[in-house]
Every structure is written in C-alpha cells, then in structure tokens.
Amino acid sequence: MKDNKKKDLPAMPFYVGDWLKCPEVRALSPDYRGLWFDMLCYMWESTERGVMINPNGKPYSDSEIIRMVGLDNQNSGNWLTILLDNGVCLRREDGAIFSKRMVKDEKLRQIRKESGSKGGNPKLLDNQLDNQQDNLLSEDESKDEIVIDYEFILNLYKDLCPKMAKVEKLNEQRKGFLNARYAEYGLDKITTVFRKAGESKFLNGENDRAWKADFEWIVRPTNFLKILEGKYDSHEIRKFVQ
C-alpha cells in the first residue's frame, strides 16, 4: 500500500501561501517550524498518510518521534508538547499524532481517485460520491471558521471555579491551550471540566500542600484529560499528583 502511494504521488505538495499565513505555524520559533516540517515529511510517507504510525499500524510514541527528527532521548520533547498545545497537530484516541490538513487532503484525493475510476466525467459521477466530498469539505470548513467566544468561556470558568485564581488576561499561550482543547473536545466538555474542577476539593486547596489549580493548569492537555476522566473527583483522590 505504501509503495502504491509513492507511485501515485512521488512528491509532497507544499502550499507556500498556507504555510506562511497559518497562525499556528507562524507562532512557532524557527527551530520548531523545522521540526514540524520534518514530521510532515514522515506523515506523508506513512502507511496512513497524515498520521504518525509505523508500518505495522501502531502509533509512534513521543520518544520515537523525538528520535526520528534527529533528537536524542535527553531532549525533553517540549517542542512536541507545544505543537500539540497550540493545535499545530492533533492526537487521536489511539495516541497517534496527525495533521488535520494532510488527512483531509488524502480523503479528498481518494474520493477524486474513485471518481476518476468511474470515467472521469463530472456529469457521470455517482451522487453519493458527490455528497461525500461536499460533506467532507463543509465539515472541515465549518471547523476552521469556528470563532471561540473567549469572554464566554472565561465567564464559565469564573462561575464554575469561583475559588480559583481569576484570569486577568488571555495571553497567546493560554489561547493556544484553549484553542486546542476547544478543537479536540468542544464547549460541552470544557464546561464539564470546569464544573468538575470547581467541585474538586483537591483542586481547590484541600491537599497537603494547599495547592490550587488555575485556568492555565486546567486547560493543559494532560490535566484537562485527567479532570475529564474523573481522576480529581473528590471521591477518587488518594494522594496529591500534580
């Protein structure tokens, strides 16, 4: 399958305008942009185009990705965390890191390839195939055009987590965390996490260090998922794990 892909598309298309205008990419430092481009090359060569998986179909671990781009195990992998937190790439439920744009483009390519196998004449295309392409495009465009109401979300945090520190300003890092959580989970899950955090005695200072969570801590990827999964619910807490 991998060999067929190479024959079909020997070169990876690179949209210079999109690269230069993408706010998530432009916010990265030059060395991080270089590491992200290396990842895109590996995703292009992947057996599942756009996804960081090895030939047997299993996701590459973060440590494997760090080594693949030329860094050793002594590197903290902070750059990879920043890519994920700022929505440059996403992580699937199975742990595989992927490029939303490359996955979308590959789906469209497969649809057009199937269309061509039916004669290549747009007038003769199957209606179902047309609907698949239209739905895929509209779905992706609707996601790209979502405008996050930061003020509304901050008010949710204020109302649901009244004992935690107030948010004076949403800097770019906080917006990056929030954008990534919004894209991955949606507003309903964000509301659920704020509610669970606000109800957690542990996250509100009832621990052996009198430590309290805050907005930025909550919207970080690992913390957000732990709260969502109930690991900080009052009845689940056994010891402090930050």
C-alpha positions as CSV (number, residue, x, y, z in Angstrom):
1,M,0.0,0.0,0.0
2,K,2.8,2.3,0.9
3,D,4.6,1.6,-2.4
4,N,1.4,2.4,-4.4
5,K,1.1,5.8,-2.7
6,K,4.7,6.6,-3.7
7,K,3.9,5.7,-7.3
8,D,0.7,7.8,-7.3
9,L,2.2,10.8,-5.6
10,P,6.0,10.8,-5.8
11,A,6.2,14.4,-4.4
12,M,4.5,16.0,-1.4
13,P,2.5,19.1,-2.4
14,F,3.6,22.2,-0.4
15,Y,1.3,25.2,-0.3
16,V,3.7,28.0,0.4
17,G,0.9,30.6,0.9
18,D,-0.8,28.4,3.5
19,W,2.4,27.8,5.3
20,L,3.3,31.5,5.5
21,K,-0.2,32.5,6.6
22,C,-1.0,29.7,9.1
23,P,-1.1,31.5,12.5
24,E,-0.4,28.3,14.5
25,V,2.8,27.7,12.4
26,R,3.9,31.3,12.4
27,A,3.7,31.4,16.2
28,L,6.4,28.7,16.4
29,S,10.1,29.6,16.7
30,P,12.1,28.8,13.6
31,D,13.6,25.6,15.0
32,Y,10.2,24.3,16.0
33,R,8.9,25.0,12.5
34,G,11.7,22.9,11.1
35,L,10.8,20.0,13.4
36,W,7.2,20.3,12.4
37,F,8.2,20.2,8.7
38,D,10.2,17.0,9.3
39,M,7.1,15.5,11.0
40,L,5.0,16.4,7.9
41,C,7.5,14.5,5.7
42,Y,7.2,11.4,7.9
43,M,3.4,11.7,7.8
44,W,3.5,11.9,4.1
45,E,5.5,8.7,3.9
46,S,3.3,7.0,6.5
47,T,1.2,3.9,5.5
48,E,-1.7,6.0,6.7
49,R,-1.0,9.4,5.1
50,G,-1.1,12.3,7.5
51,V,-0.7,10.1,10.7
52,M,2.4,9.3,12.7
53,I,2.2,5.5,12.6
54,N,4.8,2.9,11.9
55,P,4.5,0.2,9.2
56,N,2.6,-2.2,11.5
57,G,-0.1,0.3,12.0
58,K,0.8,1.2,15.6
59,P,1.2,4.9,16.6
60,Y,4.8,6.1,17.1
61,S,5.4,7.1,20.8
62,D,6.5,10.6,21.6
63,S,10.0,9.3,22.4
64,E,10.2,7.6,19.0
65,I,9.1,10.8,17.2
66,I,11.8,12.7,19.1
67,R,14.4,10.3,17.8
68,M,13.0,10.3,14.3
69,V,13.5,14.0,13.8
70,G,17.1,13.7,15.0
71,L,16.9,14.5,18.7
72,D,18.1,12.1,21.4
73,N,16.3,10.9,24.5
74,Q,17.9,13.6,26.5
75,N,15.6,16.1,24.8
76,S,12.6,17.0,26.9
77,G,10.2,16.9,24.0
78,N,8.9,20.3,25.0
79,W,8.6,21.3,21.3
80,L,6.2,18.4,20.6
81,T,4.0,19.4,23.6
82,I,4.0,23.0,22.2
83,L,2.9,21.7,18.7
84,L,0.0,19.8,20.3
85,D,-1.0,22.5,22.8
86,N,-1.2,25.2,20.0
87,G,-3.2,23.0,17.7
88,V,-0.5,22.6,15.0
89,C,-1.1,18.9,15.2
90,L,-3.6,16.8,17.0
91,R,-3.7,13.4,18.8
92,R,-6.2,10.7,18.1
93,E,-7.8,8.4,20.7
94,D,-5.2,5.7,20.0
95,G,-2.4,8.2,20.7
96,A,-1.3,8.8,17.1
97,I,-0.3,12.3,16.2
98,F,-1.7,13.6,12.9
99,S,-2.0,16.6,10.6
100,K,-5.7,17.6,10.1
101,R,-4.9,19.2,6.8
102,M,-3.0,16.3,5.4
103,V,-5.6,13.8,6.5
104,K,-8.3,15.9,4.9
105,D,-6.4,16.3,1.6
106,E,-5.8,12.5,1.5
107,K,-9.5,11.8,2.0
108,L,-10.4,14.2,-0.9
109,R,-7.7,12.6,-3.1
110,Q,-9.2,9.2,-2.5
111,I,-12.7,10.5,-3.4
112,R,-11.4,12.1,-6.6
113,K,-9.5,8.9,-7.5
114,E,-12.6,6.9,-7.1
115,S,-14.5,9.4,-9.2
116,G,-11.9,9.1,-11.9
117,S,-12.2,5.3,-11.9
118,K,-15.9,5.8,-12.9
119,G,-15.0,7.6,-16.1
120,G,-13.6,10.9,-15.1
121,N,-16.6,12.8,-16.4
122,P,-18.2,15.0,-13.7
123,K,-21.6,14.5,-15.2
124,L,-21.4,10.8,-14.7
125,L,-20.3,10.8,-11.1
126,D,-22.3,8.9,-8.5
127,N,-24.4,11.2,-6.4
128,Q,-23.3,9.5,-3.3
129,L,-19.7,10.3,-4.1
130,D,-20.5,13.9,-4.7
131,N,-22.3,14.1,-1.3
132,Q,-19.3,12.6,0.4
133,Q,-16.9,15.2,-1.0
134,D,-19.3,18.1,-0.2
135,N,-19.9,16.9,3.3
136,L,-16.1,16.5,3.9
137,L,-15.4,20.0,2.7
138,S,-18.2,21.6,4.6
139,E,-17.4,19.8,7.8
140,D,-13.7,20.9,7.6
141,E,-14.6,24.4,6.7
142,S,-17.1,24.8,9.5
143,K,-14.4,23.7,11.9
144,D,-11.9,26.2,10.5
145,E,-14.4,29.0,10.7
146,I,-15.4,28.5,14.4
147,V,-14.9,31.6,16.4
148,I,-14.2,31.0,20.0
149,D,-16.0,33.3,22.4
150,Y,-13.2,33.7,24.9
151,E,-15.2,36.0,27.1
152,F,-18.0,33.5,27.5
153,I,-15.5,30.7,28.3
154,L,-13.8,32.9,30.9
155,N,-17.2,33.6,32.5
156,L,-17.8,29.9,32.6
157,Y,-14.5,29.4,34.5
158,K,-15.3,32.3,36.8
159,D,-18.8,30.9,37.6
160,L,-17.8,27.2,37.9
161,C,-14.4,27.6,39.6
162,P,-15.1,30.6,42.0
163,K,-12.4,29.6,44.5
164,M,-9.6,29.6,41.9
165,A,-7.4,32.5,40.8
166,K,-9.0,35.0,38.5
167,V,-7.9,35.3,34.9
168,E,-6.6,38.8,34.3
169,K,-5.5,38.3,30.7
170,L,-5.6,35.6,28.0
171,N,-2.1,35.6,26.6
172,E,-1.1,33.7,23.5
173,Q,-0.1,30.6,25.4
174,R,-3.4,30.4,27.2
175,K,-5.3,31.0,24.0
176,G,-3.2,28.2,22.4
177,F,-4.1,25.8,25.1
178,L,-7.8,26.8,25.0
179,N,-7.9,26.6,21.2
180,A,-6.5,23.1,21.2
181,R,-9.0,21.9,23.9
182,Y,-11.9,23.5,22.0
183,A,-10.9,21.9,18.7
184,E,-10.4,18.5,20.4
185,Y,-13.3,18.4,22.8
186,G,-15.8,21.2,22.1
187,L,-17.6,23.6,24.5
188,D,-19.6,20.9,26.3
189,K,-16.5,19.1,27.5
190,I,-14.8,22.3,28.5
191,T,-17.9,23.2,30.6
192,T,-17.8,19.7,32.2
193,V,-14.1,20.0,33.1
194,F,-14.6,23.5,34.7
195,R,-17.6,22.1,36.7
196,K,-15.7,19.0,37.8
197,A,-12.6,21.2,38.7
198,G,-14.8,23.6,40.7
199,E,-16.3,20.7,42.6
200,S,-13.0,19.0,43.4
201,K,-11.9,19.6,46.9
202,F,-8.4,18.6,46.0
203,L,-8.0,21.1,43.1
204,N,-9.4,23.9,45.4
205,G,-6.7,23.6,48.0
206,E,-7.7,20.7,50.2
207,N,-4.4,18.8,49.8
208,D,-1.2,18.5,51.8
209,R,0.4,21.5,50.0
210,A,-2.7,23.8,50.0
211,W,-2.1,24.0,46.2
212,K,-4.9,25.2,44.0
213,A,-5.4,24.7,40.3
214,D,-5.9,27.7,38.0
215,F,-7.2,28.3,34.5
216,E,-3.9,27.7,32.6
217,W,-3.3,24.5,34.6
218,I,-6.8,23.2,33.8
219,V,-6.6,23.7,30.0
220,R,-3.2,22.0,29.6
221,P,-3.8,18.7,27.7
222,T,-2.8,16.1,30.3
223,N,-4.5,18.0,33.2
224,F,-7.7,18.6,31.2
225,L,-8.0,14.9,30.3
226,K,-7.4,13.8,33.9
227,I,-10.1,16.1,35.2
228,L,-12.5,14.9,32.4
229,E,-11.8,11.3,33.3
230,G,-12.6,12.0,37.0
231,K,-9.2,11.5,38.5
232,Y,-9.6,14.7,40.5
233,D,-13.1,14.0,41.7
234,S,-13.2,14.3,45.4
235,H,-14.1,10.6,45.9
236,E,-11.2,9.5,43.7
237,I,-8.4,11.4,45.3
238,R,-6.0,9.4,47.3
239,K,-2.8,11.5,47.2
240,F,-1.6,14.6,45.5
241,V,-0.4,14.2,42.0
242,Q,0.3,17.4,40.1
